[in-house]
Amino acid sequence: MSDKDSKLNCVGCDTGLSFSEGEKLLVNGQLVELSGLEELMEQVRRMKLAQRKQVADELLAMAKARNEIPPEAERQYRDALMDEYDRRYLSIM
């Protein structure tokens, strides 16, 4: 797969890449574009899951359904998604 076809693109380097859709997420010190981030965050919030593990698992599953996430990076993406979820919603819960 070429970089052009990838849904995940490095933002931290000066490659001149433009982002037409999606949002950026800090994963393991690198900003990456994650398609549908805003929507999946809101969908999981509306589920009102009781346990953090359930929230994290659902966030990762939804992100994987829309984006190519390397298996070896799943834990980093899961952690980054939970950090973003907490940043957005923890103060209003």
ABEGO torsion letter per residue (X at the ends): XBAAABABBBAABBAGBBBABEBBBBBGGBBBBBBGAAAAAAAAAAAGBABAAAAAAAAAAAAAAABBBBAAAAAAAAAAAAAAAAAAAAAAX
